[in-house]
Structures are given as structure tokens and as C-alpha cells.
Amino acid sequence: MSLGPGMEVAVRCTADRWDRAVPPTVVATAHLVMIAVDEQGKPRPIPPLELTTDEERHAFHLAEIRRKHRLPLRDELAAAAAG
């Protein structure tokens, strides 16, 4: 399933202790929205994802929920900025 030209990418940043051997600590997480563009800089479709595991299907479902909330917020903020 593809949601058009965009794809959400999950990023997790970790830090390693320099003074002892312990597991890395998660210091930041983010969900970035990347848009595929063509040579003219216009959004272009991307191939659909092939979700094969329950974990992938669950992550995709969570991304759909975030998108459902993100798009109306974007539109509301744009309307408020326009006055």
C-alpha cells in the first residue's frame, strides 16, 4: 500500500557510554516524512510497500494514525498563518 509520494521513516538515535560497557541509551526518536520528487522537483509516486510481517503491518497502521492527525493539523496551521 502506498500513500502517494510520501513515506514515513522512523529514526532512533542512541548514545554509547565512553567510560563503561553498557547497552546504548536511546536519546531521541523521530518519525520523518520524506517526499519522492522527480527531476522538476514535483512529488512523484513511490512503489507500494510489501508488508509481510505482523510487526510491519502494526508499524504501518501506527503511521496511518499519525498521518490522519498530521494532515488536518497542517491544514489548520496553514489557514491560521494565512490570517
PDB file with SEQRES, HELIX, SHEET and CRYST1 records, atoms N, CA, C and O in Angstrom:
SEQRES   1 A   83  MET SER LEU GLY PRO GLY MET GLU VAL ALA VAL ARG CYS          
SEQRES   2 A   83  THR ALA ASP ARG TRP ASP ARG ALA VAL PRO PRO THR VAL          
SEQRES   3 A   83  VAL ALA THR ALA HIS LEU VAL MET ILE ALA VAL ASP GLU          
SEQRES   4 A   83  GLN GLY LYS PRO ARG PRO ILE PRO PRO LEU GLU LEU THR          
SEQRES   5 A   83  THR ASP GLU GLU ARG HIS ALA PHE HIS LEU ALA GLU ILE          
SEQRES   6 A   83  ARG ARG LYS HIS ARG LEU PRO LEU ARG ASP GLU LEU ALA          
SEQRES   7 A   83  ALA ALA ALA ALA GLY                                          
HELIX    1 AA1 ASP A   54  ALA A   82  1                                  29    
SHEET    1 AA1 2 GLY A   6  ALA A  15  0                                        
SHEET    2 AA1 2 THR A  25  ILE A  35 -1                                        
CRYST1    1.000    1.000    1.000  90.00  90.00  90.00 P 1           1          
ATOM      1  N   MET A   1       0.848  -1.182   0.000  1.00  0.00           N  
ATOM      2  CA  MET A   1       0.000   0.000   0.000  1.00  0.00           C  
ATOM      3  C   MET A   1       0.885   1.233   0.000  1.00  0.00           C  
ATOM      4  O   MET A   1       1.849   1.315   0.762  1.00  0.00           O  
ATOM      5  N   SER A   2       0.559   2.187  -0.851  1.00  0.00           N  
ATOM      6  CA  SER A   2       1.314   3.436  -0.910  1.00  0.00           C  
ATOM      7  C   SER A   2       0.375   4.593  -0.610  1.00  0.00           C  
ATOM      8  O   SER A   2      -0.801   4.559  -0.973  1.00  0.00           O  
ATOM      9  N   LEU A   3       0.882   5.589   0.036  1.00  0.00           N  
ATOM     10  CA  LEU A   3       0.092   6.768   0.353  1.00  0.00           C  
ATOM     11  C   LEU A   3       0.483   7.932  -0.548  1.00  0.00           C  
ATOM     12  O   LEU A   3       0.449   9.082  -0.111  1.00  0.00           O  
ATOM     13  N   GLY A   4       0.850   7.660  -1.785  1.00  0.00           N  
ATOM     14  CA  GLY A   4       1.234   8.701  -2.725  1.00  0.00           C  
ATOM     15  C   GLY A   4       2.739   8.864  -2.758  1.00  0.00           C  
ATOM     16  O   GLY A   4       3.473   7.876  -2.733  1.00  0.00           O  
ATOM     17  N   PRO A   5       3.213  10.116  -2.814  1.00  0.00           N  
ATOM     18  CA  PRO A   5       4.652  10.341  -2.951  1.00  0.00           C  
ATOM     19  C   PRO A   5       5.416  10.295  -1.630  1.00  0.00           C  
ATOM     20  O   PRO A   5       6.645  10.359  -1.627  1.00  0.00           O  
ATOM     21  N   GLY A   6       4.706  10.187  -0.513  1.00  0.00           N  
ATOM     22  CA  GLY A   6       5.374  10.294   0.777  1.00  0.00           C  
ATOM     23  C   GLY A   6       5.603   8.961   1.455  1.00  0.00           C  
ATOM     24  O   GLY A   6       4.916   7.974   1.193  1.00  0.00           O  
ATOM     25  N   MET A   7       6.600   8.963   2.341  1.00  0.00           N  
ATOM     26  CA  MET A   7       6.900   7.787   3.146  1.00  0.00           C  
ATOM     27  C   MET A   7       7.384   8.273   4.503  1.00  0.00           C  
ATOM     28  O   MET A   7       8.199   9.190   4.600  1.00  0.00           O  
ATOM     29  N   GLU A   8       6.869   7.644   5.542  1.00  0.00           N  
ATOM     30  CA  GLU A   8       7.330   7.970   6.884  1.00  0.00           C  
ATOM     31  C   GLU A   8       8.507   7.065   7.225  1.00  0.00           C  
ATOM     32  O   GLU A   8       8.462   5.856   6.998  1.00  0.00           O  
ATOM     33  N   VAL A   9       9.561   7.666   7.772  1.00  0.00           N  
ATOM     34  CA  VAL A   9      10.764   6.931   8.134  1.00  0.00           C  
ATOM     35  C   VAL A   9      10.995   7.118   9.631  1.00  0.00           C  
ATOM     36  O   VAL A   9      11.098   8.245  10.116  1.00  0.00           O  
ATOM     37  N   ALA A  10      11.076   6.008  10.353  1.00  0.00           N  
ATOM     38  CA  ALA A  10      11.339   6.071  11.792  1.00  0.00           C  
ATOM     39  C   ALA A  10      12.842   6.141  12.025  1.00  0.00           C  
ATOM     40  O   ALA A  10      13.614   5.404  11.411  1.00  0.00           O  
ATOM     41  N   VAL A  11      13.249   7.047  12.929  1.00  0.00           N  
ATOM     42  CA  VAL A  11      14.666   7.227  13.257  1.00  0.00           C  
ATOM     43  C   VAL A  11      14.820   7.124  14.772  1.00  0.00           C  
ATOM     44  O   VAL A  11      14.065   7.730  15.532  1.00  0.00           O  
ATOM     45  N   ARG A  12      15.818   6.341  15.192  1.00  0.00           N  
ATOM     46  CA  ARG A  12      16.125   6.237  16.620  1.00  0.00           C  
ATOM     47  C   ARG A  12      17.615   6.506  16.790  1.00  0.00           C  
ATOM     48  O   ARG A  12      18.449   5.838  16.178  1.00  0.00           O  
ATOM     49  N   CYS A  13      17.941   7.487  17.622  1.00  0.00           N  
ATOM     50  CA  CYS A  13      19.344   7.836  17.882  1.00  0.00           C  
ATOM     51  C   CYS A  13      19.739   7.285  19.252  1.00  0.00           C  
ATOM     52  O   CYS A  13      19.007   7.412  20.234  1.00  0.00           O  
ATOM     53  N   THR A  14      20.915   6.671  19.280  1.00  0.00           N  
ATOM     54  CA  THR A  14      21.413   6.125  20.533  1.00  0.00           C  
ATOM     55  C   THR A  14      22.773   6.726  20.877  1.00  0.00           C  
ATOM     56  O   THR A  14      23.493   7.223  20.011  1.00  0.00           O  
ATOM     57  N   ALA A  15      23.097   6.665  22.148  1.00  0.00           N  
ATOM     58  CA  ALA A  15      24.407   7.137  22.619  1.00  0.00           C  
ATOM     59  C   ALA A  15      25.106   5.991  23.321  1.00  0.00           C  
ATOM     60  O   ALA A  15      24.491   5.235  24.073  1.00  0.00           O  
ATOM     61  N   ASP A  16      26.389   5.873  23.067  1.00  0.00           N  
ATOM     62  CA  ASP A  16      27.223   4.878  23.733  1.00  0.00           C  
ATOM     63  C   ASP A  16      28.041   5.559  24.825  1.00  0.00           C  
ATOM     64  O   ASP A  16      28.570   6.653  24.625  1.00  0.00           O  
ATOM     65  N   ARG A  17      28.140   4.911  25.970  1.00  0.00           N  
ATOM     66  CA  ARG A  17      28.980   5.433  27.045  1.00  0.00           C  
ATOM     67  C   ARG A  17      30.435   5.226  26.679  1.00  0.00           C  
ATOM     68  O   ARG A  17      30.799   4.164  26.175  1.00  0.00           O  
ATOM     69  N   TRP A  18      31.255   6.200  26.916  1.00  0.00           N  
ATOM     70  CA  TRP A  18      32.681   6.078  26.597  1.00  0.00           C  
ATOM     71  C   TRP A  18      33.457   5.441  27.733  1.00  0.00           C  
ATOM     72  O   TRP A  18      34.556   4.926  27.529  1.00  0.00           O  
ATOM     73  N   ASP A  19      32.878   5.475  28.950  1.00  0.00           N  
ATOM     74  CA  ASP A  19      33.646   5.059  30.117  1.00  0.00           C  
ATOM     75  C   ASP A  19      33.277   3.681  30.667  1.00  0.00           C  
ATOM     76  O   ASP A  19      33.901   3.219  31.623  1.00  0.00           O  
ATOM     77  N   ARG A  20      32.272   3.013  30.081  1.00  0.00           N  
ATOM     78  CA  ARG A  20      31.930   1.669  30.544  1.00  0.00           C  
ATOM     79  C   ARG A  20      31.156   0.918  29.471  1.00  0.00           C  
ATOM     80  O   ARG A  20      30.566   1.517  28.572  1.00  0.00           O  
ATOM     81  N   ALA A  21      31.171  -0.373  29.580  1.00  0.00           N  
ATOM     82  CA  ALA A  21      30.487  -1.223  28.605  1.00  0.00           C  
ATOM     83  C   ALA A  21      29.061  -1.496  29.080  1.00  0.00           C  
ATOM     84  O   ALA A  21      28.815  -2.416  29.860  1.00  0.00           O  
ATOM     85  N   VAL A  22      28.138  -0.685  28.598  1.00  0.00           N  
ATOM     86  CA  VAL A  22      26.712  -0.854  28.895  1.00  0.00           C  
ATOM     87  C   VAL A  22      25.954  -0.746  27.581  1.00  0.00           C  
ATOM     88  O   VAL A  22      26.484  -0.222  26.601  1.00  0.00           O  
ATOM     89  N   PRO A  23      24.735  -1.231  27.549  1.00  0.00           N  
ATOM     90  CA  PRO A  23      23.965  -1.110  26.304  1.00  0.00           C  
ATOM     91  C   PRO A  23      23.765   0.362  25.920  1.00  0.00           C  
ATOM     92  O   PRO A  23      23.715   1.225  26.797  1.00  0.00           O  
ATOM     93  N   PRO A  24      23.650   0.655  24.628  1.00  0.00           N  
ATOM     94  CA  PRO A  24      23.396   2.030  24.192  1.00  0.00           C  
ATOM     95  C   PRO A  24      22.092   2.558  24.788  1.00  0.00           C  
ATOM     96  O   PRO A  24      21.165   1.797  25.064  1.00  0.00           O  
ATOM     97  N   THR A  25      22.041   3.876  24.981  1.00  0.00           N  
ATOM     98  CA  THR A  25      20.857   4.553  25.502  1.00  0.00           C  
ATOM     99  C   THR A  25      20.164   5.281  24.371  1.00  0.00           C  
ATOM    100  O   THR A  25      20.809   6.007  23.615  1.00  0.00           O  
ATOM    101  N   VAL A  26      18.855   5.099  24.242  1.00  0.00           N  
ATOM    102  CA  VAL A  26      18.084   5.848  23.240  1.00  0.00           C  
ATOM    103  C   VAL A  26      17.976   7.294  23.723  1.00  0.00           C  
ATOM    104  O   VAL A  26      17.482   7.548  24.822  1.00  0.00           O  
ATOM    105  N   VAL A  27      18.439   8.246  22.900  1.00  0.00           N  
ATOM    106  CA  VAL A  27      18.424   9.655  23.292  1.00  0.00           C  
ATOM    107  C   VAL A  27      17.431  10.486  22.480  1.00  0.00           C  
ATOM    108  O   VAL A  27      17.088  11.599  22.881  1.00  0.00           O  
ATOM    109  N   ALA A  28      16.968   9.964  21.350  1.00  0.00           N  
ATOM    110  CA  ALA A  28      15.986  10.694  20.550  1.00  0.00           C  
ATOM    111  C   ALA A  28      15.310   9.736  19.581  1.00  0.00           C  
ATOM    112  O   ALA A  28      15.923   8.793  19.079  1.00  0.00           O  
ATOM    113  N   THR A  29      14.041   9.998  19.332  1.00  0.00           N  
ATOM    114  CA  THR A  29      13.310   9.262  18.303  1.00  0.00           C  
ATOM    115  C   THR A  29      12.521  10.264  17.487  1.00  0.00           C  
ATOM    116  O   THR A  29      12.139  11.323  17.984  1.00  0.00           O  
ATOM    117  N   ALA A  30      12.277   9.923  16.226  1.00  0.00           N  
ATOM    118  CA  ALA A  30      11.508  10.816  15.355  1.00  0.00           C  
ATOM    119  C   ALA A  30      10.871   9.991  14.245  1.00  0.00           C  
ATOM    120  O   ALA A  30      11.340   8.907  13.900  1.00  0.00           O  
ATOM    121  N   HIS A  31       9.804  10.529  13.704  1.00  0.00           N  
ATOM    122  CA  HIS A  31       9.177   9.966  12.517  1.00  0.00           C  
ATOM    123  C   HIS A  31       9.235  11.068  11.460  1.00  0.00           C  
ATOM    124  O   HIS A  31       8.534  12.074  11.561  1.00  0.00           O  
ATOM    125  N   LEU A  32      10.074  10.866  10.451  1.00  0.00           N  
ATOM    126  CA  LEU A  32      10.275  11.863   9.406  1.00  0.00           C  
ATOM    127  C   LEU A  32       9.435  11.509   8.196  1.00  0.00           C  
ATOM    128  O   LEU A  32       9.324  10.339   7.829  1.00  0.00           O  
ATOM    129  N   VAL A  33       8.844  12.516   7.576  1.00  0.00           N  
ATOM    130  CA  VAL A  33       8.078  12.302   6.353  1.00  0.00           C  
ATOM    131  C   VAL A  33       8.951  12.733   5.183  1.00  0.00           C  
ATOM    132  O   VAL A  33       9.351  13.892   5.075  1.00  0.00           O  
ATOM    133  N   MET A  34       9.235  11.778   4.316  1.00  0.00           N  
ATOM    134  CA  MET A  34      10.057  12.022   3.143  1.00  0.00           C  
ATOM    135  C   MET A  34       9.148  12.008   1.915  1.00  0.00           C  
ATOM    136  O   MET A  34       8.248  11.174   1.817  1.00  0.00           O  
ATOM    137  N   ILE A  35       9.380  12.924   0.986  1.00  0.00           N  
ATOM    138  CA  ILE A  35       8.582  13.007  -0.238  1.00  0.00           C  
ATOM    139  C   ILE A  35       9.487  12.728  -1.436  1.00  0.00           C  
ATOM    140  O   ILE A  35      10.536  13.352  -1.590  1.00  0.00           O  
ATOM    141  N   ALA A  36       9.072  11.790  -2.276  1.00  0.00           N  
ATOM    142  CA  ALA A  36       9.823  11.489  -3.501  1.00  0.00           C  
ATOM    143  C   ALA A  36       9.491  12.568  -4.534  1.00  0.00           C  
ATOM    144  O   ALA A  36       8.329  12.931  -4.716  1.00  0.00           O  
ATOM    145  N   VAL A  37      10.523  13.072  -5.205  1.00  0.00           N  
ATOM    146  CA  VAL A  37      10.313  14.106  -6.224  1.00  0.00           C  
ATOM    147  C   VAL A  37      10.981  13.686  -7.531  1.00  0.00           C  
ATOM    148  O   VAL A  37      11.935  12.907  -7.548  1.00  0.00           O  
ATOM    149  N   ASP A  38      10.444  14.230  -8.626  1.00  0.00           N  
ATOM    150  CA  ASP A  38      11.023  13.940  -9.939  1.00  0.00           C  
ATOM    151  C   ASP A  38      12.094  14.976 -10.276  1.00  0.00           C  
ATOM    152  O   ASP A  38      12.485  15.771  -9.421  1.00  0.00           O  
ATOM    153  N   GLU A  39      12.565  14.966 -11.519  1.00  0.00           N  
ATOM    154  CA  GLU A  39      13.639  15.872 -11.944  1.00  0.00           C  
ATOM    155  C   GLU A  39      13.247  17.347 -11.850  1.00  0.00           C  
ATOM    156  O   GLU A  39      14.110  18.215 -11.721  1.00  0.00           O  
ATOM    157  N   GLN A  40      11.939  17.628 -11.915  1.00  0.00           N  
ATOM    158  CA  GLN A  40      11.459  19.008 -11.818  1.00  0.00           C  
ATOM    159  C   GLN A  40      11.119  19.405 -10.378  1.00  0.00           C  
ATOM    160  O   GLN A  40      10.633  20.508 -10.129  1.00  0.00           O  
ATOM    161  N   GLY A  41      11.377  18.507  -9.447  1.00  0.00           N  
ATOM    162  CA  GLY A  41      11.096  18.812  -8.047  1.00  0.00           C  
ATOM    163  C   GLY A  41       9.641  18.617  -7.661  1.00  0.00           C  
ATOM    164  O   GLY A  41       9.227  19.050  -6.585  1.00  0.00           O  
ATOM    165  N   LYS A  42       8.864  17.981  -8.509  1.00  0.00           N  
ATOM    166  CA  LYS A  42       7.443  17.735  -8.235  1.00  0.00           C  
ATOM    167  C   LYS A  42       7.279  16.372  -7.561  1.00  0.00           C  
ATOM    168  O   LYS A  42       8.010  15.434  -7.878  1.00  0.00           O  
ATOM    169  N   PRO A  43       6.316  16.255  -6.628  1.00  0.00           N  
ATOM    170  CA  PRO A  43       6.085  14.954  -5.991  1.00  0.00           C  
ATOM    171  C   PRO A  43       5.776  13.881  -7.034  1.00  0.00           C  
ATOM    172  O   PRO A  43       5.072  14.130  -8.013  1.00  0.00           O  
ATOM    173  N   ARG A  44       6.313  12.690  -6.805  1.00  0.00           N  
ATOM    174  CA  ARG A  44       6.054  11.572  -7.709  1.00  0.00           C  
ATOM    175  C   ARG A  44       5.700  10.345  -6.880  1.00  0.00           C  
ATOM    176  O   ARG A  44       6.117  10.232  -5.728  1.00  0.00           O  
ATOM    177  N   PRO A  45       4.927   9.420  -7.464  1.00  0.00           N  
ATOM    178  CA  PRO A  45       4.534   8.224  -6.711  1.00  0.00           C  
ATOM    179  C   PRO A  45       5.733   7.335  -6.386  1.00  0.00           C  
ATOM    180  O   PRO A  45       6.741   7.338  -7.091  1.00  0.00           O  
ATOM    181  N   ILE A  46       5.599   6.595  -5.331  1.00  0.00           N  
ATOM    182  CA  ILE A  46       6.611   5.606  -4.946  1.00  0.00           C  
ATOM    183  C   ILE A  46       5.981   4.214  -5.017  1.00  0.00           C  
ATOM    184  O   ILE A  46       4.761   4.080  -4.922  1.00  0.00           O  
ATOM    185  N   PRO A  47       6.798   3.191  -5.180  1.00  0.00           N  
ATOM    186  CA  PRO A  47       6.237   1.834  -5.209  1.00  0.00           C  
ATOM    187  C   PRO A  47       5.562   1.503  -3.880  1.00  0.00           C  
ATOM    188  O   PRO A  47       5.999   1.973  -2.829  1.00  0.00           O  
ATOM    189  N   PRO A  48       4.517   0.711  -3.919  1.00  0.00           N  
ATOM    190  CA  PRO A  48       3.839   0.346  -2.665  1.00  0.00           C  
ATOM    191  C   PRO A  48       4.731  -0.533  -1.787  1.00  0.00           C  
ATOM    192  O   PRO A  48       5.576  -1.282  -2.278  1.00  0.00           O  
ATOM    193  N   LEU A  49       4.521  -0.419  -0.494  1.00  0.00           N  
ATOM    194  CA  LEU A  49       5.241  -1.270   0.456  1.00  0.00           C  
ATOM    195  C   LEU A  49       4.649  -2.671   0.429  1.00  0.00           C  
ATOM    196  O   LEU A  49       3.446  -2.844   0.235  1.00  0.00           O  
ATOM    197  N   GLU A  50       5.487  -3.649   0.623  1.00  0.00           N  
ATOM    198  CA  GLU A  50       5.024  -5.023   0.768  1.00  0.00           C  
ATOM    199  C   GLU A  50       5.169  -5.394   2.240  1.00  0.00           C  
ATOM    200  O   GLU A  50       6.259  -5.713   2.713  1.00  0.00           O  
ATOM    201  N   LEU A  51       4.057  -5.345   2.947  1.00  0.00           N  
ATOM    202  CA  LEU A  51       4.056  -5.639   4.377  1.00  0.00           C  
ATOM    203  C   LEU A  51       3.912  -7.144   4.554  1.00  0.00           C  
ATOM    204  O   LEU A  51       2.887  -7.720   4.188  1.00  0.00           O  
ATOM    205  N   THR A  52       4.942  -7.785   5.116  1.00  0.00           N  
ATOM    206  CA  THR A  52       4.932  -9.242   5.191  1.00  0.00           C  
ATOM    207  C   THR A  52       4.833  -9.803   6.604  1.00  0.00           C  
ATOM    208  O   THR A  52       4.499 -10.974   6.783  1.00  0.00           O  
ATOM    209  N   THR A  53       5.118  -8.984   7.602  1.00  0.00           N  
ATOM    210  CA  THR A  53       5.071  -9.486   8.977  1.00  0.00           C  
ATOM    211  C   THR A  53       4.032  -8.706   9.776  1.00  0.00           C  
ATOM    212  O   THR A  53       3.635  -7.605   9.395  1.00  0.00           O  
ATOM    213  N   ASP A  54       3.604  -9.289  10.881  1.00  0.00           N  
ATOM    214  CA  ASP A  54       2.674  -8.587  11.771  1.00  0.00           C  
ATOM    215  C   ASP A  54       3.297  -7.304  12.301  1.00  0.00           C  
ATOM    216  O   ASP A  54       2.610  -6.297  12.465  1.00  0.00           O  
ATOM    217  N   GLU A  55       4.600  -7.342  12.569  1.00  0.00           N  
ATOM    218  CA  GLU A  55       5.297  -6.149  13.064  1.00  0.00           C  
ATOM    219  C   GLU A  55       5.260  -5.028  12.025  1.00  0.00           C  
ATOM    220  O   GLU A  55       5.025  -3.870  12.373  1.00  0.00           O  
ATOM    221  N   GLU A  56       5.491  -5.363  10.753  1.00  0.00           N  
ATOM    222  CA  GLU A  56       5.424  -4.353   9.683  1.00  0.00           C  
ATOM    223  C   GLU A  56       4.009  -3.812   9.528  1.00  0.00           C  
ATOM    224  O   GLU A  56       3.821  -2.609   9.349  1.00  0.00           O  
ATOM    225  N   ARG A  57       3.012  -4.693   9.595  1.00  0.00           N  
ATOM    226  CA  ARG A  57       1.620  -4.239   9.471  1.00  0.00           C  
ATOM    227  C   ARG A  57       1.240  -3.328  10.638  1.00  0.00           C  
ATOM    228  O   ARG A  57       0.525  -2.342  10.455  1.00  0.00           O  
ATOM    229  N   HIS A  58       1.716  -3.659  11.828  1.00  0.00           N  
ATOM    230  CA  HIS A  58       1.432  -2.829  13.002  1.00  0.00           C  
ATOM    231  C   HIS A  58       2.099  -1.447  12.870  1.00  0.00           C  
ATOM    232  O   HIS A  58       1.466  -0.425  13.137  1.00  0.00           O  
ATOM    233  N   ALA A  59       3.359  -1.420  12.464  1.00  0.00           N  
ATOM    234  CA  ALA A  59       4.066  -0.151  12.281  1.00  0.00           C  
ATOM    235  C   ALA A  59       3.374   0.694  11.221  1.00  0.00           C  
ATOM    236  O   ALA A  59       3.259   1.909  11.379  1.00  0.00           O  
ATOM    237  N   PHE A  60       2.910   0.066  10.140  1.00  0.00           N  
ATOM    238  CA  PHE A  60       2.213   0.797   9.086  1.00  0.00           C  
ATOM    239  C   PHE A  60       0.907   1.373   9.616  1.00  0.00           C  
ATOM    240  O   PHE A  60       0.559   2.512   9.306  1.00  0.00           O  
ATOM    241  N   HIS A  61       0.186   0.593  10.411  1.00  0.00           N  
ATOM    242  CA  HIS A  61      -1.069   1.079  10.996  1.00  0.00           C  
ATOM    243  C   HIS A  61      -0.820   2.294  11.885  1.00  0.00           C  
ATOM    244  O   HIS A  61      -1.576   3.265  11.836  1.00  0.00           O  
ATOM    245  N   LEU A  62       0.235   2.245  12.697  1.00  0.00           N  
ATOM    246  CA  LEU A  62       0.568   3.392  13.542  1.00  0.00           C  
ATOM    247  C   LEU A  62       0.906   4.621  12.693  1.00  0.00           C  
ATOM    248  O   LEU A  62       0.533   5.741  13.041  1.00  0.00           O  
ATOM    249  N   ALA A  63       1.612   4.410  11.584  1.00  0.00           N  
ATOM    250  CA  ALA A  63       1.933   5.524  10.682  1.00  0.00           C  
ATOM    251  C   ALA A  63       0.669   6.114  10.078  1.00  0.00           C  
ATOM    252  O   ALA A  63       0.575   7.331   9.918  1.00  0.00           O  
ATOM    253  N   GLU A  64      -0.304   5.277   9.741  1.00  0.00           N  
ATOM    254  CA  GLU A  64      -1.573   5.786   9.209  1.00  0.00           C  
ATOM    255  C   GLU A  64      -2.289   6.658  10.237  1.00  0.00           C  
ATOM    256  O   GLU A  64      -2.880   7.678   9.882  1.00  0.00           O  
ATOM    257  N   ILE A  65      -2.238   6.264  11.502  1.00  0.00           N  
ATOM    258  CA  ILE A  65      -2.854   7.065  12.569  1.00  0.00           C  
ATOM    259  C   ILE A  65      -2.155   8.415  12.681  1.00  0.00           C  
ATOM    260  O   ILE A  65      -2.815   9.450  12.776  1.00  0.00           O  
ATOM    261  N   ARG A  66      -0.808   8.411  12.669  1.00  0.00           N  
ATOM    262  CA  ARG A  66      -0.082   9.684  12.751  1.00  0.00           C  
ATOM    263  C   ARG A  66      -0.430  10.585  11.573  1.00  0.00           C  
ATOM    264  O   ARG A  66      -0.624  11.789  11.743  1.00  0.00           O  
ATOM    265  N   ARG A  67      -0.511   9.998  10.370  1.00  0.00           N  
ATOM    266  CA  ARG A  67      -0.846  10.769   9.169  1.00  0.00           C  
ATOM    267  C   ARG A  67      -2.247  11.364   9.272  1.00  0.00           C  
ATOM    268  O   ARG A  67      -2.465  12.517   8.898  1.00  0.00           O  
ATOM    269  N   LYS A  68      -3.191  10.582   9.775  1.00  0.00           N  
ATOM    270  CA  LYS A  68      -4.577  11.044   9.919  1.00  0.00           C  
ATOM    271  C   LYS A  68      -4.649  12.293  10.800  1.00  0.00           C  
ATOM    272  O   LYS A  68      -5.486  13.166  10.571  1.00  0.00           O  
ATOM    273  N   HIS A  69      -3.785  12.378  11.792  1.00  0.00           N  
ATOM    274  CA  HIS A  69      -3.776  13.530  12.690  1.00  0.00           C  
ATOM    275  C   HIS A  69      -2.886  14.657  12.166  1.00  0.00           C  
ATOM    276  O   HIS A  69      -3.160  15.830  12.417  1.00  0.00           O  
ATOM    277  N   ARG A  70      -1.832  14.310  11.448  1.00  0.00           N  
ATOM    278  CA  ARG A  70      -0.886  15.316  10.956  1.00  0.00           C  
ATOM    279  C   ARG A  70      -1.488  16.194   9.861  1.00  0.00           C  
ATOM    280  O   ARG A  70      -1.289  17.408   9.874  1.00  0.00           O  
ATOM    281  N   LEU A  71      -2.215  15.610   8.922  1.00  0.00           N  
ATOM    282  CA  LEU A  71      -2.714  16.383   7.783  1.00  0.00           C  
ATOM    283  C   LEU A  71      -3.724  17.453   8.180  1.00  0.00           C  
ATOM    284  O   LEU A  71      -3.599  18.583   7.709  1.00  0.00           O  
ATOM    285  N   PRO A  72      -4.720  17.162   9.022  1.00  0.00           N  
ATOM    286  CA  PRO A  72      -5.617  18.249   9.445  1.00  0.00           C  
ATOM    287  C   PRO A  72      -4.891  19.346  10.228  1.00  0.00           C  
ATOM    288  O   PRO A  72      -5.223  20.524  10.097  1.00  0.00           O  
ATOM    289  N   LEU A  73      -3.905  18.964  11.038  1.00  0.00           N  
ATOM    290  CA  LEU A  73      -3.128  19.964  11.778  1.00  0.00           C  
ATOM    291  C   LEU A  73      -2.371  20.863  10.811  1.00  0.00           C  
ATOM    292  O   LEU A  73      -2.344  22.080  10.989  1.00  0.00           O  
ATOM    293  N   ARG A  74      -1.761  20.280   9.798  1.00  0.00           N  
ATOM    294  CA  ARG A  74      -1.044  21.062   8.783  1.00  0.00           C  
ATOM    295  C   ARG A  74      -1.985  22.067   8.131  1.00  0.00           C  
ATOM    296  O   ARG A  74      -1.638  23.238   7.981  1.00  0.00           O  
ATOM    297  N   ASP A  75      -3.173  21.612   7.743  1.00  0.00           N  
ATOM    298  CA  ASP A  75      -4.129  22.498   7.083  1.00  0.00           C  
ATOM    299  C   ASP A  75      -4.603  23.613   8.015  1.00  0.00           C  
ATOM    300  O   ASP A  75      -4.745  24.761   7.595  1.00  0.00           O  
ATOM    301  N   GLU A  76      -4.844  23.274   9.270  1.00  0.00           N  
ATOM    302  CA  GLU A  76      -5.285  24.280  10.232  1.00  0.00           C  
ATOM    303  C   GLU A  76      -4.199  25.318  10.493  1.00  0.00           C  
ATOM    304  O   GLU A  76      -4.493  26.509  10.592  1.00  0.00           O  
ATOM    305  N   LEU A  77      -2.951  24.878  10.603  1.00  0.00           N  
ATOM    306  CA  LEU A  77      -1.853  25.823  10.808  1.00  0.00           C  
ATOM    307  C   LEU A  77      -1.659  26.722   9.588  1.00  0.00           C  
ATOM    308  O   LEU A  77      -1.386  27.913   9.736  1.00  0.00           O  
ATOM    309  N   ALA A  78      -1.798  26.164   8.384  1.00  0.00           N  
ATOM    310  CA  ALA A  78      -1.681  26.971   7.171  1.00  0.00           C  
ATOM    311  C   ALA A  78      -2.785  28.016   7.100  1.00  0.00           C  
ATOM    312  O   ALA A  78      -2.534  29.158   6.714  1.00  0.00           O  
ATOM    313  N   ALA A  79      -4.002  27.636   7.469  1.00  0.00           N  
ATOM    314  CA  ALA A  79      -5.124  28.589   7.464  1.00  0.00           C  
ATOM    315  C   ALA A  79      -4.899  29.698   8.482  1.00  0.00           C  
ATOM    316  O   ALA A  79      -5.187  30.862   8.205  1.00  0.00           O  
ATOM    317  N   ALA A  80      -4.386  29.345   9.654  1.00  0.00           N  
ATOM    318  CA  ALA A  80      -4.128  30.358  10.677  1.00  0.00           C  
ATOM    319  C   ALA A  80      -3.018  31.307  10.250  1.00  0.00           C  
ATOM    320  O   ALA A  80      -3.080  32.501  10.544  1.00  0.00           O  
ATOM    321  N   ALA A  81      -2.010  30.795   9.565  1.00  0.00           N  
ATOM    322  CA  ALA A  81      -0.907  31.647   9.104  1.00  0.00           C  
ATOM    323  C   ALA A  81      -1.374  32.594   8.007  1.00  0.00           C  
ATOM    324  O   ALA A  81      -0.861  33.706   7.884  1.00  0.00           O  
ATOM    325  N   ALA A  82      -2.346  32.159   7.210  1.00  0.00           N  
ATOM    326  CA  ALA A  82      -2.850  32.996   6.121  1.00  0.00           C  
ATOM    327  C   ALA A  82      -3.739  34.129   6.664  1.00  0.00           C  
ATOM    328  O   ALA A  82      -4.000  35.109   5.965  1.00  0.00           O  
ATOM    329  N   GLY A  83      -4.187  33.987   7.887  1.00  0.00           N  
ATOM    330  CA  GLY A  83      -4.981  35.040   8.515  1.00  0.00           C  
ATOM    331  C   GLY A  83      -6.407  34.801   8.322  1.00  0.00           C  
ATOM    332  O   GLY A  83      -7.233  35.588   8.784  1.00  0.00           O  
TER     333      GLY A  83                                                      
END                                                                             
